[in-house]
Amino acid sequence: MSGQSIPRHRRLRLRLLAVASGLAAGAALLLSASGAVAATGRLSAQYQGYASGGSHDPYAGDNPQDVHVDGFGGQPVVTGYVRLNLDSLPAGSTIDGLKLTLTPNSSQSDNVAAAQAAIEACILDQPLSSNGYQASPPPYDCNKVHATGASQANGDWTFELAPLARQWEQKGNTGLALVAYPPPNGTPIGAAPSAWSVAFDHTKTAAAADYTPGALSSTTFFGPAAVPAPVQPVPGGVVPAPAPAVQPAPAVNPVPAPSVPPSPGRAATPTTPTIGSAPPQATQARVSNRWVWLTAALGGAALLMLLVGAGQQLLRGGGPLRLGARLGSALSVSRSQLATPVAVLALAAVFALGFTGQALGVTGGAAGGSALGAAGGTGGSGGTGSGSAPGSTATGSSSAPGSTGPGATGRGSLGPGGSGPGSGPSGIAASTNGGLDGPGVTSTTVRLGFVYVTNTQAANNAFGFKVADVGNEQSEEQALVAYVNHHGGIAGRQIQPVYVAVDNAQAESDPTIGEEVCHKLTEDYHVFAVIGGAGPPDDANANACYAQAGTLNFDAQAAVDLTFLKQASPYIWPTEEAALDRTMRMEIGGLQNRGFFSGSPNHKLGVVIAQDPVNDRVYQQVTLPALQAAGVRSPDTFYVPHDTVSDIANTMKQAVVHFQVDGVTNVIFQGGGSYGVGSYAILFMVDAASQHYNPRYGLSSDDAPVALAQNVPEDQLQGALAVGISPGTDTDDQHYGQWPFTPGEKKCASIESAAGNSFSSREGALVIILLCDSVFEFQDGAQALSGQPLNAQLWADQAMKLGSNVFNAGMYRRYIGPGHWDTAGGYRLLHAMLNCEGSSACFVYDNANTYSG
């Protein structure tokens, strides 16, 4: 083409292409100049140390900077502390991954039973500012954010700290605490960790950060610095993998029966969420700058190519210039040239939004699919969380097909087909589901949850209390399941059991454990009914959770009143208990008839009351009017808030001093079993004895008179009277009948004995008694529903017809009927006898009568 001129339209096209190329090249230069290229660096520790839960340094003779972590029974004893030197990162950097590696030292005395160790890293609320033993350690909060440690084959421990780093980016680098946490519950008692210790060599603490540098600045990651420290590359050039979603430390690990399949409509996750898990947190969307620039460059190039093609078509046209028509034709023809840049543009946009693996989703999915449980409808499938990243799982899920469920867009609320919190007399219970099956029910099976507490003897031993061993509760539950399945099942359906164990230490330290268990059983396993699903300390909240989920709960220790039970109907059934207001009416009536509230002019009554809304309502509406009717005009009161057992014990000391100073001569307890049967009474009496204070006591079965007789000084029971509903908590076998005595007791004992679970006393058999009463009440109520739909309302309608025919192993009289969801149908009168048959005190019956409750 030498010597030939280039046509005008080709010259214009070449110029436009040159401009497009220049724009793309400029974007590339900007991309390179931004420095926003992923990097990996090695970080050192700025401060390291440890702190003891006691008042002295247990490792005073060791290397003062080594990091010690000790645990006992799943509880922290010595806590380690580490603060990484994040100032070595360039200013404005975004941490995408942060992996901490700790190596134990060589001391055998510092590393004991290390294979049993369970450690999590928790964020500090205040900065760690020194090395070695921390006499006043900074507080930490494992509920905000934490990372579970992983023990490696070579003995090292690794922690993926990306969640903590995000908090440090926002609030400053405070450091972390290395804390012992409980093993998964459901672990066999013999295999549960006891005492262990791990000591990490402070000279080998290492961390690798995967980060994206920000714009150049004279400041470091968290503050000004004269000279930014260079970041050393990771040896071998190994880049840590992106941090996985960190699962919270396990607290309660349900052990489902092998036959229980995953819940329908719920996506599988690599790690089953555990009780005690923090609510799903929104993942911060982070768009990489380099992909924004690339997207802009490609977009500009695509636009210019469109104009180039259009211009070419315009210049090629002949004849009169009809700009409008030819421009349209030119644009139409040039579209074919856009396929490749548009495809690349779309791909770049995807990368810009999701390249870092942290798109706009919510980890775990904050909103799930609703259950379409309307009459004649089919349960909807569990949806993924709105905007959740690929692979994440929504918490909302539906009930089984054809059922009305709690399947829901949030905990406690109901999806279509079930009414929300506004249903029922005061918005507690879910709506019933007519003639459809309930959650966890098929034509051949029904899913039943069992909740039990392990290591109860540890708490008793800590206070020096003597309480009979109740045996292996899961084994006892399995024996009953096998028996019922072999004898007709539940309305002709086989029980599919789901077991959840709660360690006693966790039950003491977590004031919402009952509600957490409820969410686990109803949202993850969609059980139709639960045995022992509530109990102290958050009984009312846990029961409200079951009612909102549309799940039956047979609660042996229900600290609720009839008002609550009416609101929660037909879901909550206290199987071994009277409603709190019924208890106080029976107790006050039984005490008044024996002159407890009358006496000398100096007579003064004190009432110890559990502090919660239900107890406050019962005191104002029932207890106080009943006392005033009995002649007690102005009783002295002392409220004890729900808290850990140790805090309750300390508060009870104040109650003793308060009543002693006020001249209280007689004491009763309301909600005395709110933290375990007998807890308030026994703690009060032990403290009263230490103060040489001996009031006269009025008691109920909630106060466990039989345990008091075995554990408090005999003179504390001088003149004590009791009104009881359950022989197992009221008196010993010698004064009621040798175990097993009644037909119900004999049936339970026979079933358990055949499975290898035997007991020598009624007190030791208390757990199997309440299990029998609960399971057989469940079976009795469903007997007429064989071959028919099974849901809570249909079951309740049949159960209300049982009356006194309901199975009874644990009470003087059991009764179910309209307005009588609690099964205590009668009470007996007892009194304390000192020097009972040459030994300690005991409680004996006033007469052989059982009075109507």
Buried (B, 14 or more C-beta within 10 A) or exposed (E): EEEEEEEEBEEBBEEBBEBBEEBBEEBEEBBEEBBBEBBBBBBEBBBBBBBBEEEEBBBEEBBBBBBBBBBBBBBBBBBBBBBBBBBBBBBBBBBBBBBBBBBBBEBEEBBBEBEBBBBBBBBBEEEBEEBBBBEEBBEBEBEBBBBBBEBEEEEBBBBBBBBBBBBBBEEEBBBBBBBBBBBBBBBEEEEBBEEBBBBBBBEBBBBBBBBBBBEEEEBBBBEEBEEBBEBEBBEEEEBBEEBEBBBBBBBBBBBBBEEBEEBBBBBEBEEBBBBBBEEBBEBEBBBBBBBBBBBBBBBBBBBBBBBBBBBBBBBEBEEEEEEEEBBEBBBEBBEEBBEEBBEBBEEBBEBBBBBBBBBBBBBBBBBBBBBBBBEEBBBBBBBBBBBBBEEBBBBBBBBBBBBBBBBBBEBBBBBBBBBBBEBBEEBBBBBBBBEBBBBBBBEEBBBBBBBBBBBBBBBBEEBEBEBBEBBBBBEBBBBBBBBBBEEBBBBBBBBBBBBBBBBBBBBBBBBBBBBBBBBBBBBBBBBBBBBBBBBBBBBBBBBBBBBBBBBBBBBBBBBBBBBBBBBBBBBBBBBBBBBBBBBBBBBBBBBBBBEBBEEEEEBBBBBBBBBBEBBBBBBEBBBBEBBEEBEBEEBBBBBBEBBBBEEBBEBBBEBBBBBBEEEBBBBBBBBBBBBBBBBBBBBBBBBBBEEEBBBBBBBBBBBBBBBBBBBBBBEBBEBBBBBBBBBBBBBBBEBBEEBBBBEBBEBBBEBBEEBEBEBEBBBBBBBBBBBBBBBBBBBBBBBBBEEEBBBBBBBBBBBBBBEEEBBBBBBBBBBBBEEBBBBBBBBBBBBBBBEBEEEBBBBBBBEEEBBEB
